[in-house]
């Protein structure tokens, strides 16, 4: 029997719509191609095509026949993977990939091409399909000890460090766009640039030094593309790109960049309530980058550890980590940090620790809760004072953090005021993450729903999130 998935094959439907063919026409085309190839037993009906679109996977070689016909009709190079069907060569899947350059280049090529052909641009309910636990962590642990492979011998001259610098400049522009507007609008542009840079790895000639730098540039582009996918609610895509970006950072020999990618993955896991995975990813980043990490990187990772420890109720461990993060930051020289660390400044440290204290306040007793809430408000207020104007999404999160702290101690007026400020910013950006956090605040205000301010807070959040969906 053909395999049936629960999810409709939207990619197949998309390419059929692009080519303007009906179920019956595709059935006849597959039959013709099968007969030409001497495959007399392949003669699908219109109903069978309908079943394919509903999630049924046909047997080999039907997926290839479908892809061939759509490619011929559209004049676009399509593979079986591009129509969400298995081909003669299995598409790369999961976190367990070889740590070697040719594999990394091939997987980046596959993922970027597939993403550029995917018709979906907004939130998809795919968080349940992520790799978690040992299935995710065990393959990634090799990153900590992996050393870069020797790149294939190439001549010098065609691609130089100036070309890599240009890619890095573009990456910075994409980061800025993400900070200002959220990840929804620019995600595919970043993926296209990642594909172009990866093509240089595959086809250009370069020295060993330039090759390593080019791998790092691809990894950094991947971190931005994955972050935008995460911010857009496309969690499976984000995880796949994060993983292959980590492999590219490994080929670059850049453990600090790898640690940055792992902390991004940790934030995604925390957002989706996989808190143990988030803690393990931070620990892996700390161990793997222990010999290369700058003080700013150490501070960033330790601050995240404080936040996640608070979430799981380890309040003493959270407080110790928060103190260490502040000590590390005091020794940091931010002007010497690589571009991917530009986001981590005093404002970001204050915000991360402010949220850690806010979360701890929810766990603590009444007396300690007030103390922690006061510290949270102090830190989040400091973050707002220091935030650069272009960090719009981060500013929205800061206001949300303050609102949730007020709510944790029953200060409804402050919670409502800060929620209104967050909603004003939310209206200017496209960020599913902010939407999700607003939803959490809506639920947290439920015990106070009899209050006029809490009721208004919940209603205004509901209207804003619904309008943005």
C-alpha positions in Angstrom: 0.0 0.0 0.0 1.2 3.5 -0.7 2.3 5.5 2.4 -0.1 8.2 3.6 0.9 11.2 5.6 -1.5 13.2 7.7 -0.4 16.5 6.2 -1.6 17.5 2.7 1.1 17.8 0.1 1.0 21.6 -0.3 4.2 21.7 -2.5 2.7 19.3 -5.1 -0.5 21.4 -5.1 1.5 24.6 -5.5 3.5 23.4 -8.5 0.4 22.0 -10.1 -1.4 25.3 -9.7 1.7 27.1 -11.1 1.6 24.9 -14.2 -2.1 25.2 -14.5 -2.8 21.4 -14.8 -5.7 19.5 -13.2 -5.6 16.2 -11.4 -6.8 14.4 -14.5 -4.2 16.1 -16.7 -1.4 15.1 -14.3 -2.7 11.5 -14.2 -2.6 11.3 -18.0 0.9 12.9 -18.2 2.3 10.4 -15.7 0.7 7.5 -17.6 2.3 8.7 -20.9 5.7 9.1 -19.4 5.5 5.7 -17.8 4.6 4.0 -21.1 7.4 5.8 -22.8 9.8 4.4 -20.2 8.3 0.9 -20.7 6.4 1.0 -17.4 3.1 -0.5 -18.3 1.8 -0.9 -14.8 1.8 2.8 -14.0 -1.6 4.4 -15.0 -2.9 6.5 -12.1 -6.5 7.9 -12.0 -7.7 11.4 -11.3 -8.6 10.1 -7.8 -5.1 8.8 -7.2 -3.7 12.3 -8.0 -6.1 13.7 -5.5 -4.9 11.2 -2.9 -1.3 12.3 -3.6 -2.2 15.9 -2.9 -3.9 14.8 0.3 -0.6 13.3 1.5 -0.4 9.8 0.0 3.2 9.0 -1.3 3.2 7.0 -4.5 5.7 4.2 -5.1 8.9 4.6 -7.1 9.2 5.7 -9.9 6.0 7.8 -9.9 7.5 10.7 -7.9 10.2 11.1 -10.5 7.7 11.0 -13.3 5.6 13.7 -11.6 8.7 15.9 -11.1 9.9 15.4 -14.7 6.5 16.5 -16.1 6.2 19.6 -13.9 9.8 20.5 -14.7 9.1 20.2 -18.4 5.9 22.2 -18.1 7.3 25.0 -16.0 10.8 25.2 -17.3 12.1 25.1 -13.7 14.5 22.5 -12.3 12.4 20.5 -9.8 13.4 17.4 -7.9 11.3 14.9 -6.0 12.2 16.7 -2.8 10.8 19.9 -4.3 7.3 18.3 -4.5 7.7 16.7 -1.0 8.2 13.2 -2.4 11.1 10.7 -2.1 13.4 10.4 -5.1 16.0 7.9 -6.1 18.5 9.7 -3.7 17.3 10.3 -0.2 17.1 14.0 0.7 19.2 14.9 3.7 17.2 14.8 6.9 17.7 15.1 10.6 20.7 16.3 12.7 22.9 13.3 12.1 25.0 14.6 9.1 28.6 13.9 8.3 31.1 16.5 9.5 32.9 17.0 6.2 32.9 19.9 3.7 31.4 18.1 0.6 28.4 16.9 2.6 27.9 20.4 4.2 27.9 22.1 0.8 25.5 19.5 -0.6 23.0 19.9 2.2 23.1 23.7 2.1 22.4 23.5 -1.6 19.5 21.2 -1.1 17.9 23.1 1.8 18.3 26.6 0.2 16.9 25.4 -3.1 13.9 23.7 -1.4 13.2 26.7 0.7 13.2 29.1 -2.2 10.7 26.9 -4.0 8.4 26.6 -0.9 5.3 28.7 -1.4 4.8 29.2 2.3 6.1 32.4 3.9 4.3 32.6 7.2 3.6 30.6 10.3 3.2 26.8 9.9 2.2 24.5 12.8 5.2 22.3 12.5 6.8 22.7 16.0 5.8 19.1 16.8 8.1 17.8 14.1 11.3 19.1 15.6 14.1 16.9 16.7 14.4 17.0 20.5 16.3 15.2 23.3 19.0 12.8 22.5 17.9 12.6 18.9 19.0 16.2 18.5 21.8 16.5 21.1 23.8 13.3 20.4 24.7 14.1 16.8 25.5 17.7 17.7 27.9 16.8 20.4 30.6 15.9 17.9 30.8 19.6 17.0 32.6 20.2 20.3 35.5 18.0 19.3 35.4 18.1 15.5 38.2 19.7 13.6 38.0 21.3 10.1 38.6 18.9 7.3 41.3 19.6 4.8 39.7 21.5 1.9 40.2 20.2 -1.6 43.3 21.7 -3.2 42.3 24.7 -5.3 44.1 27.5 -7.1 44.1 31.0 -5.8 42.8 34.1 -7.4 39.1 33.8 -8.3 37.6 34.4 -4.9 39.4 36.4 -2.3 38.8 37.9 1.2 37.3 41.0 -0.4 34.5 38.8 -1.7 34.0 37.3 1.7 33.9 40.8 3.2 31.1 41.8 0.8 29.1 38.7 1.9 29.6 39.7 5.5 28.4 43.3 4.8 25.2 41.9 3.2 24.7 39.7 6.2 24.9 42.7 8.5 22.2 44.4 6.4 19.9 41.4 6.7 20.5 41.4 10.4 19.5 45.0 10.7 16.3 44.4 8.6 15.4 41.5 10.9 15.9 43.7 14.0 13.8 46.5 12.6 11.0 44.6 10.9 11.0 41.0 12.1 11.9 37.8 10.2 8.9 37.4 7.9 9.7 39.8 5.1 13.4 39.2 4.4 13.8 35.5 5.1 13.9 34.3 1.5 16.3 37.0 0.4 18.8 35.8 3.1 18.3 32.2 1.9 19.0 33.2 -1.7 22.2 34.9 -0.6 23.2 31.8 1.4 22.7 29.8 -1.7 24.9 32.1 -3.8 27.7 32.0 -1.2 27.4 28.2 -1.0 27.7 28.0 -4.8 31.0 29.8 -4.5 32.2 27.1 -2.1 31.2 24.5 -4.6 32.5 26.1 -7.9 35.1 28.8 -7.2 38.8 28.5 -6.6 40.2 29.9 -3.4 43.0 29.5 -0.9 42.6 27.5 2.3 42.3 30.7 4.4 39.6 32.2 2.1 37.8 28.8 2.0 37.5 28.8 5.8 36.3 32.4 5.8 33.8 31.6 3.1 32.4 28.6 5.2 32.1 31.0 8.1 30.2 33.5 5.9 27.8 30.8 4.9 27.4 29.7 8.5 26.6 33.3 9.6 24.1 33.7 6.8 22.6 30.5 7.9 22.2 31.7 11.4 20.4 34.8 10.2 18.1 32.8 7.8 17.3 30.2 10.5 16.6 33.0 13.1 14.2 34.7 10.6 12.5 31.3 10.1 12.2 30.9 13.8 10.8 34.4 14.2 8.3 33.6 11.4 7.1 30.5 13.2 8.7 28.1 10.7 10.3 26.0 13.3 11.3 22.9 11.4 12.9 25.0 8.7 14.8 27.0 11.3 16.1 23.9 13.0 17.3 22.4 9.7 19.2 25.5 8.8 20.6 26.0 12.3 22.1 22.5 12.1 23.7 22.8 8.7 25.0 26.3 9.7 26.7 24.7 12.7 28.3 22.2 10.3 29.5 25.1 8.1 30.9 26.9 11.2 32.7 23.6 12.0 34.4 23.6 8.6 35.4 27.2 9.2 37.1 26.2 12.5 35.1 28.9 14.2 33.9 27.6 17.6 32.7 31.0 18.7 30.4 31.3 15.7 29.3 27.7 16.4 28.5 28.7 20.0 26.4 31.6 18.7 24.4 29.2 16.5 23.8 26.8 19.4 22.6 29.6 21.6 20.1 30.5 18.9 18.9 26.9 18.8 18.6 27.0 22.6 16.4 30.0 22.4 14.2 28.2 19.9 14.0 25.2 22.2 13.1 27.3 25.2 10.4 29.2 23.2 8.8 25.8 22.4 9.0 24.7 26.1 11.9 22.2 25.6 13.8 23.6 28.5 16.1 20.7 29.2 17.2 20.8 25.6 17.8 24.5 25.8 20.1 24.0 28.9 21.9 21.2 27.2 22.5 23.3 24.0 24.0 26.1 26.1 26.2 23.7 28.0 27.4 22.3 24.7 28.2 25.8 23.4 30.1 26.6 26.6 32.2 23.4 26.4 32.9 23.5 22.7 33.9 27.2 22.6 35.8 27.1 26.0 39.2 27.7 24.4 38.1 30.4 21.9 35.2 32.2 23.6 35.6 35.9 24.3 34.3 37.4 27.6 31.2 38.7 25.8 30.4 35.2 24.5 30.9 33.7 28.0 28.6 36.4 29.4 25.9 35.8 26.7 25.9 32.0 27.3 25.9 32.3 31.1 23.1 34.9 31.0 21.0 32.4 29.0 21.9 29.7 31.4 20.5 31.9 34.2 17.3 32.4 32.3 16.7 28.7 31.6 17.7 27.7 35.1 15.0 30.0 36.4 12.4 28.5 34.1 13.1 25.0 35.5 12.9 26.3 39.0 16.6 26.1 39.9 16.6 29.6 41.4 20.0 29.4 43.3 21.7 28.1 40.1 20.0 30.9 38.2 21.2 33.6 40.6 24.8 32.2 40.5 24.8 32.2 36.7 23.4 35.8 36.6 26.3 37.0 38.8 28.8 35.2 36.6 27.3 36.8 33.5 27.7 40.2 34.9 31.3 39.5 35.9 32.2 38.2 32.4 30.6 41.2 30.8 32.6 43.6 32.9 35.8 42.0 31.3 34.4 42.2 27.8 35.7 44.5 25.0 32.7 44.8 22.7 34.5 46.7 20.0 36.6 43.6 19.3 33.6 41.2 19.0 32.7 39.6 15.6 29.6 40.8 13.7 27.3 38.0 14.9 27.8 39.3 18.5 26.7 42.8 17.7 23.4 42.2 19.3 24.9 41.4 22.7 25.5 44.6 24.5 24.6 45.9 28.0 21.0 46.3 26.9 20.7 42.6 25.9 22.5 41.4 29.0 20.1 43.5 31.2 17.1 42.2 29.3 18.2 38.6 29.6 18.9 38.8 33.3 15.7 40.9 33.9 13.6 38.1 32.4 15.5 35.6 34.5 14.5 37.5 37.6 11.0 37.9 36.4 10.6 34.1 35.9 12.2 33.5 39.3 9.7 35.8 40.9 6.9 33.6 39.8 8.5 30.6 41.5 9.4 32.3 44.7 7.7 33.1 48.0 5.9 36.4 48.5 8.8 38.3 50.2 11.4 37.1 47.8 9.0 37.5 44.9 8.9 41.3 45.5 12.7 41.5 45.7 13.1 39.6 42.4 10.4 41.6 40.7 12.1 44.9 41.7 15.4 43.6 40.3 13.6 42.5 37.1 12.0 45.9 36.6 15.4 47.6 37.3 17.2 45.5 34.7 14.5 45.6 32.1 14.2 49.4 32.5 17.9 49.7 32.0 17.6 47.6 28.8 15.0 50.0 27.5 17.2 53.0 28.2 20.1 51.5 26.3 18.3 49.8 23.4 19.4 51.2 20.0 16.5 52.6 18.0 16.7 50.0 15.3 16.2 47.1 17.8 12.4 47.4 17.5 11.5 43.8 18.2 13.8 43.6 21.2 12.2 46.8 22.5 8.8 45.1 22.2 10.1 42.2 24.2 11.4 44.5 26.9 8.0 46.1 27.3 6.4 42.6 27.4 9.0 41.6 30.0 8.1 44.6 32.2 4.4 43.9 31.7 4.8 40.3 32.8 6.8 41.3 35.9 4.1 43.8 36.9 1.5 41.0 36.5 3.6 38.6 38.5 3.1 40.8 41.6 -0.5 41.9 40.7 0.3 45.4 39.5 -2.3 45.6 36.8 -2.0 49.2 35.9 1.7 48.8 35.1 1.0 45.6 33.2 -1.6 47.3 31.1 0.6 50.3 30.3 3.6 48.2 29.2 1.3 45.9 27.2 0.0 48.9 25.3 3.5 50.0 24.4 4.4 46.5 23.3 1.3 46.3 21.1 2.2 49.6 19.4 5.5 48.2 18.4 4.0 44.8 17.5 1.9 46.6 14.9 5.1 47.8 13.0 6.9 44.4 12.8 6.2 40.9 11.5 7.2 38.5 14.3 5.4 35.3 15.4 7.7 35.2 18.4 6.3 38.5 19.7 2.8 37.2 18.9 3.5 34.0 20.9 4.7 36.0 23.9 1.6 38.2 23.8 -0.5 35.1 23.9 1.3 33.9 27.0 0.7 37.3 28.7 -3.0 37.0 27.7 -3.2 33.7 29.5 -1.2 34.9 32.5 -3.7 37.7 33.0 -6.7 35.3 33.1 -6.8 35.1 37.0 -7.3 38.9 37.0 -10.0 38.9 34.3 -12.6 40.4 36.6 -10.5 43.5 36.8 -11.3 46.1 34.1 -7.6 46.7 33.3 -6.8 43.0 33.0 -9.9 42.4 30.8 -8.9 45.3 28.6 -5.3 43.9 28.4 -6.6 40.5 27.3 -9.0 41.9 24.8 -6.5 44.2 23.1 -3.9 41.4 22.9 -6.5 39.1 21.3 -7.5 41.7 18.7 -3.8 42.5 17.8 -2.8 38.9 17.5 -5.8 38.0 15.5 -5.3 40.9 13.1 -1.6 39.8 12.6 -2.4 36.2 11.9 
